[in-house]
């Protein structure tokens, strides 16, 4: 993921272009499509996903024709799974482009991860402290980047020596925040908090027990197999697949091997500039219903929490799906998590059929205020509960995403549960 930031106080607005870098020994003549338009001092673009590799970032005056030679350009090597910020920094007479990696990993439980970028000229160095006495950065030179610091989640007041007053900072637990130290319009230094990514305040531990229950009678098992076969036949019919006889129908009741292909579409050439005046993002309404028409899932939503060992607990009522109240709501920045039983005591649960979801399927979440959050499935994975990748599933994200979790894989009769978890990944669409 890549974004750009304009941190030069006396440099006018700029357009930023991005294109694959030229091969060694050749000259790049086309700066490529526009990445950000009219980027002004203190602006930070949204992250954009691009293929890993070597890229050329170039800047020119805002509104300049596409063929205008860039004022500056920079080759950036971007590794898979990384996030980086290219900053336009320094004074106009000594303008520079530099790229640095961002850490969007989970902060410690109950904390936010915060760093400071110094872009103010009112003092040779920047020092930022909180009213609690914690120092975010001390003596950071102009155009410098401070280290990431864990800060307890909640409302804070920040101070800059030599500047009157305090700046409120709302640092939500589980979030990653960049604080920009900028020249204030009326003199002095001001602080602007940019929400880089958000995640759960406390990351759930281990896999999710979302299936099984007390053993069913032989009659119940036969009835459930018939129901599952009928549901599978209906799902295949909706997708336009044929059904090869009774053997094919019964096979639908057996565990499905899932693929992990990413079905995300490439980002558009133009990305809107996002300037966030505060790390506080307006909360969306609570979710009340989950709908996945492609596989016939429609279930009421209730709150889900963690048990004493910090494992995620699905609702006790297998007919309900649960959204993890310790993390973002569906539609807020970060990975909203929904879990539910695939079955219980031989009866289908709220997320029965989730394993049949495919990349591109639409997921809808109805909310209490009548609005609907729309998501598109990007990939489906299955993991052994003993090796559940929580750091990846629950990691903070810079945009609104969704994780749907239930049980799958072979059934372990000895322990009365499934070996695996099915995890569906989805991104919000507008």
Buried (B, 14 or more C-beta within 10 A) or exposed (E): BBBBBBBBBEBEBBBBBBBEBBEEEEEBEEBBEBBBBBBEBBBBBBBBBBEEEEBBBBBBEBEBEEEEEBBBBBEBEBEEEBBBBBBBBBBEEEBEBBBEEBBBBBBBBEBBBBBBBBBBBBBEBBBBBBEEEBEBBEEBEBBBBBEBBEBBBBEBEBBBEEBEEBBEBBBBBBBBBBBBBBBEEEEBBBBBBBBBBBBBBBBBBBBBBBBBBEEBEEEEEEBBBEBBBEBBBBBBEEEEEEBEEEEBBBEBBEBBEBEEEEBBEEBEEEBEBBEBEBBBBEEBBBBBBBBBEBBBBEBBBBEBEBEEEBBBBBBEBBBBBBBBBBBBBBBBBBBBBBBBBBBBBBBBBBBBBBBBBBBEBBBBBBBEEEEEBBBBBBBBBBBEBEEBEBEBBBBBBBBBBBBBBBBBBEBEEEEEBBBBBBBBBBBBEE
